[in-house]
Amino acid sequence: MEPVPFFVAGRPVHGPEPLTVHHPYDGREVGRTSSAGADQVEAAVAAAASVADRAAALPAHVRTGALDHVSRRLAERAEETARLITAESGKPIRWSRVEVARAVSVFRWAAEEARRWSGEAQRLDTDPAGEGRLALVRRVPRGPVLGITPFNFPLNLVAHKVAPALAVGAPIVVKPAPATPLTALLLGELLAEVTEPDGPGTGLPAGMFSILPLPNDRAAGLVADPRLPVVSFTGSGPVGAAIRRSAPQRHVTLELGGNAAALVCADWASDADLNQAAERIATFGNYQAGQSCIAVQRVYVHEWLLDGFLPRLLAAVRALRTGDPADEATDVGPLIDEAAARRVESWVDEAVAAGATIEVGGRRDGATYPPTVLTGVPSTSRVSAEEVFGPVLVVAPVADDAAGFAAINDSAYGLQAGVFTHSLQTAFAAHRGLRVGGVIVGDVPSYRADQMPYGGVRGSGVGREGLRSAMEDYTEPRVLVLSGIEL
């Protein structure tokens, strides 16, 4: 296979160290690229810094035109992109197609938000001293952005870094996950189509984007570089915490995952209700082999409903097909590698040793771990208290809504929670009382609309994704006061 180039200041280049990408399901080679050398990293950062002022001044039609182009071209190459996502991440093809569709929407939404990105006018004559004065508050880029992305959404989470940066006129340097760089590089091809090759014109400046495959242990230099004043990281909690400590003078946004919970309330009691909850929880506890920050992990059920709910959940989990992610019928593919599957296996084994019962699943096969349901799990077990990032559901009874809310809050994390209820009062009580970034009523915590604010509290991070929210994170307000005017 010919190595795929990466991008330094919008130009395709090759690095000194080969990087081979293997399929998580069967280990075969799916593509090659290379890791960026130190001089290429320096060139990317220097280019981003040098073009920052020009990027911030780009007319809206240039930024929106580039974003619209990428959205359109992604849609044209949707099937090719989906198959690449499946090949390098092991994600079932049906979910890879969903990811591509979401990324198409992300770039379209970014273009629409960029068209509305106009600032706010405030009249200041609310006090006598402000007569004849008007303030215009606009947001301006903080400077170039460093975007560090994980393996589980190799396209859409890159899109959530790149699209808002382009929308506000901020250069961006992307470091994709070492296990899944190829999808980010395909996106780089589309960005290069709207980048000026030889100087000023009508496209994006050449230094507007770089995509640098790098081993994780070489990311520290990028994080420490003051020429990248914004660091946007999606990944594990310990790494995010280390980034925050190492960049105290920078604007850092962190999306660090969680152990998302769903609560089935007493009024969700009909056969149709219980079937729906069971099917949604089964699907979204396992849909990326559990490798999603908002995959269902903990399930709390009103105790008198448990006997009716649990058999339905087990049946829905057993119906999920595990296998080759390229197969159209596969629901659950492998984890990213065998080491990840072994870790999940060890956590389940620990819980069983502490008294838990495996109701279904629990037998690893290489990098594949089957959809697994546990009951009787101590709340302190890692499979419940930490982020398992695998296809494991922990089911427990609760006495009432208050006990369910307390169980959800008994966590170091706080990303999203799902509450199955028909009661508006319960919905608002959940929104008021749950210490999470988002409450999804009538569905699993795994629901996310890409334009809405998305992020968490406590160990789940700081800042918000979602197009406008990220645009605000990448910028800061600047006030213009006009004097001597009649309002």
Secondary structure, DSSP 8 states (H G I E B T S, - for coil): -----EEETTEEE--SEEEEEE-TTT--EEEEEEE--HHHHHHHHHHHHHTHHHHHT--HHHHHHHHHHHHHHHHHTHHHHHHHHHHHH---HHHHHHHHHHHHHHHHHHHHHHHH---EEEE-TTSGGGTT-EEEEEEEE-S-EEEE--SSSTTHHHHHHHHHHHHHT--EEEE--TTS-HHHHHHHHHHHTTB-SSSSSSSB-GGGEEE----GGGSHHHHH-TT--EEEEES-HHHHHHHHHH-TTSEEEEE-----EEEE-TT--SHHHHHHHHHHHHHHHHTTTT-STTS--EEEEEGGGHHHHHHHHHHHHHTS-BS-TTSTT-SB---SSHHHHHHHHHHHHHHHHTT-EEEE----BTTB---EEEES--TTSHHHHS---SSEEEEEEESSHHHHHHHHHSSS--SEEEEE-S-HHHHHHHHHH--SSEEEETS-TT---TTS-B--SGGGEES-BSHHHHHHHTEEEEEEEE-S---
